[in-house]
Amino acid sequence: QLQLVESGGGFVQPGGSLRLSCAASGLTLDYLAIGWFRQAPGKEREGVSCISSRGGSTNYADSVKGRFTISRDNAKNTVYLQMNSLKPEDTAVYYCAARWQAMCVVNADYDYWGQGTQVTVSS
């Protein structure tokens, strides 16, 4: 089965930047759309961004538009989330997920999930 491993999380001050990576193994990502989600303690998981299987289409939650950028490199079987102008409310565990659909939908059902990486934004 497909395995997804997130990395790149950490501690950053407000206004700072981080780049998250989602590395896949077991299956190629060529035909899978990828989504990024986040979940803060005691809160529901929310969709952040997604990208279509070939990278032609992207979508973002309103809360991160203009600050986050999703991209993918199918040759490396990796998806990225560049996060700029980070705010304390961005603090959460961030997960990447894959679905057997070419199209990108932020808050949809996904078939495979990573273990998550912690992002903490605080001064």
Number of C-alpha atoms within 10 A of each C-alpha: 7 14 16 24 18 23 17 15 18 14 15 18 14 17 14 14 18 18 16 23 23 24 18 22 13 9 13 14 25 16 17 22 24 34 30 27 21 22 19 16 9 6 9 9 16 16 21 25 26 31 28 23 23 17 20 12 16 20 18 22 15 9 11 17 12 11 14 20 19 24 20 22 13 16 9 11 16 20 25 22 23 15 20 17 15 22 19 15 12 20 20 21 18 26 27 31 25 25 22 15 15 18 19 22 22 20 17 11 12 18 12 15 20 19 14 22 21 18 22 20 19 16 9
